[in-house]
Amino acid sequence: MPPCATYQQHLRTLEQGLPVWDPSPKNSLEIIPGSVLYPGISGTFSVLFNARKSADDTHWQPHGVPRGFRTLDEEFGPLVVDGPRTVVGLRGWNCIGVECTREVSGGLDIGVPAGAAPMIAAGGGFKLTCREASGALLALKHDPITTYIESSAHVVSYMMRHHASWLELANSQARPGLGLGLKLEDLYFVTGTTKVPQWFIGVFEGTTERERGARLECTVTDVFSLNAEVTDIRTIHRTPILKKGPTQRNMTMSIDRELPWDQCIFLHYFKMKKRVLIAPKVIRAASGSDRLPESEPDNDAPILLVDVFDDDVEVEFEEESGRSKIVDPVNELLDYILEYSDADVAVASDKDVDALFNEIPQDTRAALCDLSPKVVVDEHGAGRICLEPSSSNFVRDVQAGNGDPGELFGQVRLSFVHVRLTRTSN
């Protein structure tokens, strides 16, 4: 598993959204609510355009805007936005599968209290130890600031109306298209961000059975120094991957200078996925013969003989883009919606996953099948998870004394019911 995937898998347990492996703005373009992103290389994200900025704002729209572009705010008026506000409880060391102790003079180790700022005193450091197969950490000097668009129904409607033009901008080879070769599910509509001015992140992971059974250990100093690299790294087998930011800044900048709060460490977002017909393997008949080759096909896909002159046959194949695979349980939720409904398009968010599970399961697909949440399909063919518990289960759990109505969300088992709304003509 690549380091970015290991980091996202572990830090997801903090339930702050999708952990961002490279929080610094790419090409000086900051991620904000309304940004539409696509995955880049090694766990990075790039901004395609921003749905809340005007078309003529070249800073926020360096690639231009989709055809027929109108901002989210223009279509739906003022949005309900929560924040900016402070997130309490993340300042200090956030270690998953990693132990952190503070080294003082003389080699003495002392524990690091929760919420303690990762500042380094002269002659000291922090010892990071991973005894598990893998681990990850996020160290913050400040309490983060978060901003979130609460008008989620407006966001979903906006995505349904305009996603085709977004893919046109991303994939068209004619200007202003970028020729990226993306699928709809590769796009992230950012509804919320969590930001800091500085960060320090790390991943511990052994690549062999011997490494996974050994202790990985290192000591770090000058965690947030802008003019010095992380020093004094010691490890038994594989060196941990440690990064700090902001990156791409003038390293001669004074450490006392106030830094902008533009480092995005977590994302909240919506994603979509269209129903695609996966075609059987196609073997086109050569002119003058309709015989199939005698050799067996190289996989178990059924064979479909198509005449070379049959221009009416349209076949679409799934292809892998080669971009970074983000550890994202929302993808499993999108697949579940399409599998257990007749929706044309599935829509889901990271907050849907958090609402369904108290802890993100190792096998999200199996957990969804076990939980069987409802799927509701609207008149436009958009399918979403219904997060309200069924009335029968809700009443039974209350009568059984398993909790009051305000505490039952996320505990009750949701029964599968598919509901489709149809448009009626007047």
Steps between C-alpha positions, in 0.01 A plus 500: 500500500646843410578734790216738412249214520639382835476854637141544382394160632629572852408870531145431378431379853515861622166553317596841364454409134753383244859544627707695246847353448639822352321791674690784327324680212605360164613767255403758766131414453341455841230237559184663637131401524372500142822366349455212257805274526650205318771264634855546383816303563596353839188602685490864390197695379472762227225760462298475178293813570312665785121495503471810721738735319412708195599385153725801441705448818817366343664425834228258609416379147843455334365230266185690407152383597258235371265578213192696613660569838305666778621504858333293770399820678347650183277199450384455859550835668668535840631170636506390862868479597634386837822675596772592495521351850764332714526121521587397854694183576737470202783723616807297596581143400231292327656152486329190361708186553796715608624578851643844572725580798706808570875468539665742740865542589665183626290272278199499732165432332181658630147467372341768283162613638207516258472839335857601585652713227787320326761761590861394546708624792876544466682168530180295468284331243207267441541124468250338264459123527282271288455141619209428264507396135447866413419834659455867423512833679400863464662762724350849521630809672163681484132420544371458142234720339212337312239630255210293364213555254187372675269547198566144383176469299605800290841342443346172380259679265785709362710189437213323324438795269858568398720191537503433125657840429758435776615183326507686170738760649715225653516264204447690176804528276367821353567823688433573783485127574789346695504150349524332841303183426299510824189312601214664685595322824849656479357845578468631856263789574646654816237601755732550796864555588709481817813717489811589695808716432746216574497121517720195549386159373654156485444140395660186645465184295711189451523353151594144603376257763822551695454877496137478602593297803774737610491830683538809284637791697634848437567825685406835348604852593419843357156374398374831362824677418473664160875512445605153611412150394381231741813363666629206701299219342572148624316188392554126520392412148317741278528878548157651576365755255480835678390831347432848624353814356427749368698399194604701195570806711806721524710310751672822607168625641520595866350237728334778697306626197128418507411232248173483305243239600496335159626148581203264449537191720145358462224518239124454509359427156234350273563256219293353217509187289297412191366158418720354227425194290811282502507343157613148421824447318468595132669315215437668166465261208746543220364558151404179320483275807279469804698226676624560851867437577573147619698612807321566824453859618746625761228558761155387593319789333229390254579546132284718278549482122442837339518562128763759411245696298242516780529868594194490725668295769626713788708327762655665806780339697619589848862615507736574784636855486831431678439786746544464873245276665356687796395290800139615490204306646270738312588301187353188659189695594456615139529141378246385760247761384531390137485131588193520723290746301418596144659843538671641194747695714614436859582796727671469840720689742756421767247614762262227378764241587560654843124499568467130410794371704632585843839386369595457136516122443792320340266356236254779423320304229424205728396734782258682270343174389457400863353836598277524190424874507213637293556645155272778379494595131357837400315599183830583329640151553739601778539238774601584856516319831206576728644566843174485694445170685194294413214575733454138607862455608501842661194426716621151591841624617344778707259258668789262569678776686797509263514878506288808465393631159777758498769231543377229266637635175785278388397215736183365339509265205352661193292264289541514122215677331534641151284801429481672164321829450344557158421829337134551410388734228242767579 
